[in-house]
């Protein structure tokens, strides 16, 4: 019971190339320690809207040319030099700050700022003519983080600490449009506290980094020593992907629908308390090893896995339970339809609309409401809390969601999308691809798209087109490159829904308006 109709074999998708980028941790001394600078990303951005993040950006060809011309002049380790050149350019563009050639950080002139923002190649020319001075620049590569494979664009990002001492220099906004609408100096412990209370949003790599910094300050006395410690002994292995408190995501390789290559597994619950594992799709030794590593980590921190929750029964979400049972022992919680697809020897609990999953944590209790959204698959459920919605296969940021004609229900699917949208979620944790940080925008797009296609199918029937193939051709005029079998199958899903509602009749294999 999968999503693809018989006869459809989609080509495999390669995991995207990992590019390199750099971010700056600007710090200053304050009365009670050190503060670090973060910018608030404007709500209109597609990626991480309304999030607090470090300034920075990707390494470009202009940075490579700068490194070739100026190589050896920064005094940083060779393997980090290129990223450091990108960092210096981004500092001018995003916050209007730059070294003064004497070991300090100063504001650049509006003229310099405008030139670099208009043409990245201007940064090198300004260094060469002395308008920007990079001598005695002090920075420290603290750690790096790599974007997980569920993202369409992947980066290995280098985080550089740039200490500013007791400087009172302030960041400023660039001419024209900016990614940020506010800058603020924060103590790392205050940042983490606010994030854990769901009061602010921070991208996952920065969450783990700031937590490392806060712990390092507590252990070593101040930010400078904490950065030294991280730089000399960087945390090894994979880092936790936490888009919200009590929600850890990690992708598992599955046979799913391109462009997705992985299914997202989630561990929900405060570390050190009760947790549930959502959609462990492990079927291979490699994916099982990843699952085991994650489970071993959370249990070593005192977490107790009380259940495995499946959002629905499709094979790219339900893993091999024999293999999973060797990693941890917990009952399966899912809808009646999903439970019916699982061998009867496994202990289970049926989840229904209105049920609550309550998880006791070391600091507080978390509660997740179960809601039914059966359109994509019978028995499909979502989990809802103030942290966001674990949404299964209702929508994805990259690609699309199919509603199989064999078992889906298009009307129910659209109704489910509208219901999720009405909840005004702060975050969607989908079954595939990156979590959605702008849910209302994504859900609105899905609703408009599916509703429009629904209307096009009905319009085709009303115009006298009565065959499945003819209706599909009409409904997909705006998508000439659509896979022919998939367009037929999705059209059939729309037609079945229209027949069920009485708006269309099926007579002798033809689709007609009611008499």
C-alpha positions in Angstrom: 0.0 0.0 0.0 2.3 2.7 -1.2 1.8 6.0 -2.9 2.9 5.3 -6.5 0.5 3.7 -8.9 1.5 0.4 -10.6 3.9 1.0 -13.5 5.5 4.2 -12.2 9.3 4.0 -11.5 10.8 7.3 -10.8 14.5 7.9 -11.2 16.6 7.9 -8.0 17.7 11.3 -6.6 21.2 12.0 -5.6 21.9 13.7 -2.2 22.8 17.3 -3.0 26.4 18.4 -3.0 27.6 20.0 0.3 28.7 23.6 -0.3 30.7 25.7 2.2 29.6 28.7 4.1 30.7 30.8 7.1 28.9 32.5 10.0 30.3 35.0 12.5 29.9 34.9 16.3 30.6 38.5 17.2 31.0 38.9 21.0 31.5 41.9 23.3 32.2 42.2 27.0 29.4 43.3 29.3 28.9 43.8 33.0 28.0 40.1 33.7 30.1 38.4 31.1 29.9 38.3 27.3 27.1 38.8 24.8 26.9 37.5 21.3 25.2 39.2 18.3 22.3 37.6 16.4 20.0 39.1 13.8 16.3 38.6 13.5 15.4 37.3 10.0 12.5 39.0 8.4 9.2 37.1 8.4 8.9 37.2 4.6 11.9 35.0 4.0 11.3 31.5 2.6 14.1 30.0 4.8 13.9 30.4 8.6 11.5 33.4 8.7 11.2 35.1 12.1 14.3 33.2 13.4 17.3 34.6 15.3 20.6 33.7 13.5 24.2 34.6 13.1 25.2 36.8 10.2 27.0 34.9 7.4 26.6 33.3 4.0 27.9 31.0 1.3 31.4 31.0 -0.1 31.3 32.5 -3.6 33.7 32.7 -6.6 34.7 36.2 -5.5 35.8 34.8 -2.2 37.9 32.2 -3.9 39.6 34.9 -6.0 40.2 36.9 -2.8 41.8 33.9 -1.2 44.0 33.3 -4.2 45.2 36.9 -4.3 45.5 37.5 -0.5 46.3 34.0 0.7 48.5 33.8 3.8 47.7 37.4 5.0 45.0 36.5 7.6 47.0 34.3 10.0 44.3 31.6 10.2 44.8 27.9 9.6 45.0 27.2 5.9 41.9 25.0 5.7 39.8 27.7 7.2 41.2 30.6 5.2 38.8 30.6 2.3 35.8 30.6 4.7 37.4 33.4 6.6 37.5 35.6 3.5 33.8 34.9 2.9 33.2 35.8 6.5 34.9 39.2 6.2 33.0 40.1 3.1 29.7 39.0 4.7 30.4 41.1 7.8 30.6 44.2 5.6 27.4 43.3 3.7 25.2 42.1 6.5 26.2 44.1 9.6 28.5 46.9 8.2 31.5 45.9 10.3 35.1 45.2 9.4 38.6 45.0 10.9 40.5 48.3 11.3 44.0 46.8 10.7 44.8 47.3 14.4 42.9 44.3 16.0 39.6 46.2 16.4 36.2 46.0 14.7 34.8 49.2 13.3 31.9 50.4 11.2 32.6 50.8 7.5 31.6 53.9 5.7 28.3 54.0 3.8 30.2 54.3 0.6 32.3 51.1 1.2 29.2 49.3 2.3 27.2 50.2 -0.8 30.1 49.2 -3.1 30.4 45.7 -1.5 26.7 45.1 -1.4 26.4 46.1 -5.1 29.3 43.9 -6.3 31.0 41.2 -4.1 34.2 41.7 -6.1 34.5 45.2 -4.7 35.6 43.8 -1.3 39.0 42.6 -2.7 39.5 45.9 -4.6 38.8 47.9 -1.4 41.3 45.8 0.5 43.9 46.4 -2.1 43.5 50.1 -2.1 43.5 50.3 1.7 39.9 51.2 2.3 39.4 47.9 4.1 42.2 46.7 6.4 42.5 43.0 7.3 45.8 43.1 9.2 45.7 41.8 12.8 42.2 40.4 12.3 41.3 38.2 15.2 39.1 35.2 14.7 38.8 31.6 15.8 37.0 28.8 14.0 34.9 27.4 16.8 33.0 24.5 15.2 31.4 23.5 11.9 27.9 22.0 11.2 26.7 20.2 8.1 23.1 20.5 6.8 21.3 17.2 7.1 20.6 15.2 3.9 16.8 16.0 3.9 17.6 19.6 2.8 17.5 20.6 -0.9 20.7 22.7 -0.4 23.4 21.5 1.9 26.2 23.5 3.5 29.2 22.8 5.7 29.1 25.9 7.7 32.1 27.2 9.7 31.3 29.3 12.8 34.0 31.9 13.6 34.3 33.7 16.9 35.3 37.3 16.5 35.9 39.0 19.9 35.3 42.7 20.1 36.3 43.3 23.7 34.5 46.2 25.3 33.7 47.8 21.9 30.5 49.7 21.6 30.3 49.5 17.9 26.9 48.5 16.7 25.7 46.6 13.6 23.6 48.4 10.9 21.4 47.5 8.1 22.6 47.4 4.4 21.2 49.7 1.7 18.1 48.1 0.1 16.7 44.8 1.3 18.1 42.9 4.2 17.7 39.4 5.6 17.4 41.0 9.1 15.0 43.5 10.6 16.7 43.6 14.0 20.0 43.0 15.7 20.4 42.1 19.4 23.2 41.2 21.8 22.4 38.1 23.9 23.9 36.1 26.6 24.1 32.5 25.5 22.3 31.2 28.6 19.4 33.7 28.1 19.1 32.6 24.5 18.8 28.9 25.3 16.3 29.7 28.1 14.0 31.6 25.8 14.3 29.0 23.1 13.4 26.2 25.6 10.3 28.2 26.6 9.2 28.5 22.9 9.6 32.3 23.2 12.1 32.7 20.3 13.1 30.6 17.3 16.7 29.6 16.4 17.9 27.3 13.6 19.0 23.9 14.8 22.7 24.2 14.2 22.8 27.4 16.2 20.7 25.9 19.0 23.3 23.1 19.6 26.2 25.6 19.3 24.7 28.1 21.7 24.0 25.3 24.1 27.6 24.2 23.8 28.7 27.8 24.5 26.4 28.2 27.5 27.6 24.9 29.0 31.2 25.9 28.2 30.8 29.2 30.0 29.4 27.4 33.0 32.2 24.9 33.1 35.1 27.2 32.1 34.2 30.7 33.4 33.7 32.8 30.3 32.9 32.9 26.6 36.5 33.2 25.5 37.5 30.0 27.3 34.4 28.2 26.1 35.3 29.1 22.5 38.9 27.9 23.1 37.6 24.6 24.4 35.2 24.1 21.5 37.8 25.1 19.0 40.5 22.7 20.4 38.0 19.9 21.2 35.0 20.2 18.8 32.0 18.0 19.6 32.4 14.8 17.5 29.8 13.0 15.4 26.4 14.1 14.4 24.7 17.0 16.2 21.1 16.9 17.3 18.6 18.5 14.9 16.2 20.4 17.1 13.8 22.8 15.4 11.7 23.2 18.6 12.1 22.2 22.2 11.4 18.5 22.7 11.5 17.7 19.0 14.6 16.0 17.5 14.6 15.1 13.8 16.8 12.8 12.0 16.4 11.5 8.4 16.5 7.8 7.5 17.2 6.7 3.9 14.1 5.1 2.4 12.5 4.2 -0.9 10.3 7.2 -1.2 9.1 9.6 -3.8 11.7 11.9 -5.4 13.0 14.5 -4.8 12.9 13.2 -1.2 15.5 10.5 -0.5 14.8 10.1 3.2 11.9 9.8 5.7 12.1 12.0 8.8 12.1 10.1 12.1 11.3 12.2 15.2 12.1 11.7 18.9 9.5 13.7 20.8 9.9 14.5 24.5 12.3 16.4 26.7 15.8 14.8 26.9 16.0 12.8 30.1 12.3 12.1 30.3 9.6 10.1 28.5 9.8 10.1 24.7 8.1 8.6 21.7 9.7 7.7 18.4 7.7 8.8 15.4 7.9 7.0 12.0 11.1 5.0 12.5 11.3 3.7 8.9 14.4 1.6 9.3 14.5 -1.4 7.0 18.2 -1.6 6.2 21.3 -2.2 8.3 22.5 1.4 7.6 19.3 3.1 8.6 19.0 0.8 11.6 22.5 1.8 12.7 21.5 5.5 12.6 18.3 4.8 14.6 20.3 2.8 17.2 22.8 5.6 17.6 20.1 8.1 18.3 18.2 5.8 20.7 21.5 4.9 22.5 22.2 8.6 22.9 18.8 9.6 24.3 18.6 6.6 26.6 22.1 7.3 27.9 20.8 10.7 28.9 18.0 9.2 30.9 15.2 9.2 28.3 12.7 6.4 28.3 11.0 5.4 25.0 7.4 4.7 25.9 6.0 4.1 22.4 6.6 4.0 18.6 4.1 6.2 16.8 3.3 5.8 13.1 1.6 8.7 11.3 0.3 6.3 8.7 0.8 2.8 7.2 2.8 3.6 4.0 6.0 1.5 3.7 8.4 4.5 3.7 7.1 5.3 7.2 6.7 1.9 8.9 10.0 0.2 9.4 10.9 -3.4 10.0 9.5 -4.0 13.5 11.6 -7.0 14.1 14.7 -5.0 13.5 13.5 -2.0 15.5 12.5 -4.2 18.4 16.2 -5.3 18.6 17.1 -1.6 19.2 14.4 -0.7 21.7 11.3 -2.3 23.2 8.1 -0.2 23.1 4.5 -0.7 22.0 3.2 0.6 18.7 0.7 3.5 18.9 -1.2 4.4 15.7 -4.6 4.6 14.1 -6.8 1.6 13.7 -6.1 1.4 10.0 -2.3 1.6 10.5 -2.5 -1.0 13.3 -4.4 -3.4 11.0 -1.4 -3.3 8.6 1.0 -4.4 11.4 1.6 -8.1 12.4 -0.6 -8.9 15.4 2.2 -10.1 17.6 3.4 -6.6 18.4 1.8 -4.8 21.4 -0.2 -1.8 20.3 -2.5 1.0 21.3 -5.1 2.6 18.9 -4.8 6.4 18.6 -8.0 8.3 17.7 -9.1 11.9 17.2 -8.9 13.8 20.6 -6.4 11.5 22.2 -3.4 13.0 24.0 0.1 11.9 24.3 1.5 13.2 27.6 5.2 13.0 28.2 6.8 13.6 31.6 10.1 15.4 31.4 12.7 16.3 34.0 11.7 20.0 34.0 8.1 19.9 32.7 5.3 17.9 31.1 4.6 18.1 27.4 1.3 17.2 25.7 0.6 16.3 22.1 -2.9 16.1 20.7 -3.8 13.5 18.1 -5.8 14.7 15.1 -7.0 12.7 12.1 -6.2 13.8 8.6 -7.0 10.8 6.5 -6.9 12.2 2.9 -3.4 11.1 1.9 -3.9 7.7 3.5 -6.7 6.1 5.5 -5.9 6.4 9.2 -3.4 9.2 8.7 -2.8 11.1 12.0 -0.9 14.2 13.1 0.5 15.2 16.5 -0.1 18.8 17.6 1.5 20.9 20.4 2.7 24.4 21.0 6.0 23.4 19.4 4.3 22.7 16.1 2.7 19.9 14.2 4.2 16.5 13.3 2.3 16.5 10.0 3.3 13.2 8.3 2.6 13.3 4.6 0.2 16.2 4.4 2.7 18.5 2.8 6.4 18.9 2.1 8.6 22.0 1.5 10.3 20.4 -1.5 8.4 18.3 -4.0 4.7 17.4 -3.6 2.3 15.0 -1.9 0.4 12.4 -3.9 -3.2 11.4 -3.0 -3.3 7.8 -4.4 -6.5 6.9 -6.2 -6.3 3.4 -4.8 -6.9 4.5 -1.2 -6.7 8.3 -0.8 -9.5 10.8 -0.5 -9.0 14.1 -2.2 -11.8 16.0 -0.5 -10.6 14.7 2.9 -7.1 15.7 2.0 -8.0 19.3 1.2 -10.2 19.4 4.3 -7.2 18.2 6.4 -4.9 20.9 4.9 -7.5 23.6 5.8 -7.7 22.3 9.3 -4.0 22.4 9.8 -3.9 25.9 8.4 -6.7 27.1 10.8 -4.5 25.9 13.7 -1.9 28.6 12.8 1.0 26.3 13.6 4.4 27.8 14.3 6.1 24.9 12.7 5.4 21.8 10.6 7.5 18.7 11.0 6.8 16.8 7.8 7.5 13.2 6.9 10.1 14.2 4.2 12.4 17.1 3.6 13.2 20.0 5.9 10.8 21.1 8.5 8.6 24.0 7.5 9.3 27.3 9.2 6.5 29.2 7.5 3.5 26.8 7.7 0.7 29.2 6.8 2.4 30.1 3.5 3.1 26.5 2.6 -0.4 25.2 3.6 -2.0 28.1 1.7 -0.1 27.2 -1.4 -1.1 23.5 -1.1 -4.8 24.4 -0.5 -4.9 26.8 -3.6 -3.1 24.2 -5.8 -5.3 21.2 -4.9 -8.5 23.3 -4.9 -7.7 24.7 -8.3 -7.0 21.2 -9.7 -10.2 20.0 -8.2 -12.1 22.8 -10.0 -10.3 22.1 -13.3 -11.4 18.5 -13.2 -15.0 19.5 -12.6 -14.7 22.1 -15.3 -13.5 19.5 -17.8 -16.5 17.3 -17.1 -18.9 20.3 -17.3 -17.4 21.1 -20.7 -18.3 17.6 -22.1 -15.0 15.8 -21.7 -16.0 12.4 -20.3 -12.9 10.1 -20.4 -10.3 9.9 -17.7 -7.5 10.6 -20.2 -9.2 13.6 -21.7 -10.1 15.1 -18.3 -6.5 14.6 -17.1 -5.1 16.3 -20.2 -7.4 19.3 -19.6 -6.7 19.5 -15.9 -3.0 19.4 -16.4 -2.7 21.9 -19.3 -0.6 24.1 -16.9 1.7 21.3 -16.1 2.8 19.8 -19.5 5.8 18.0 -18.0 3.8 16.1 -15.4 4.4 12.4 -15.3 1.5 10.9 -17.5 0.7 8.0 -15.2 0.8 10.2 -12.1 -1.4 12.9 -13.7 -3.9 10.2 -14.6 -3.9 8.8 -11.1 -4.3 12.2 -9.4 -7.1 13.1 -11.8 -8.8 9.8 -10.8 -8.5 10.8 -7.2 -10.2 14.1 -7.9 -12.9 12.3 -9.9 -13.6 9.7 -7.2 -14.0 12.5 -4.7 -16.4 14.4 -7.0 -18.4 11.2 -7.6 -18.6 10.6 -3.9 -19.9 14.1 -3.3 -22.5 13.8 -6.1 -21.1 16.5 -8.3 -20.1 14.0 -11.0 -21.6 10.6 -12.0 -19.8 7.6 -13.4 -21.9 5.9 -16.0 -20.6 3.1 -18.3 -17.0 4.2 -17.7 -17.7 7.9 -18.5 -17.7 10.8 -16.2 -20.7 13.0 -16.6 -22.6 15.8 -14.8 -25.7 14.5 -12.9 -28.9 14.6 -14.9 
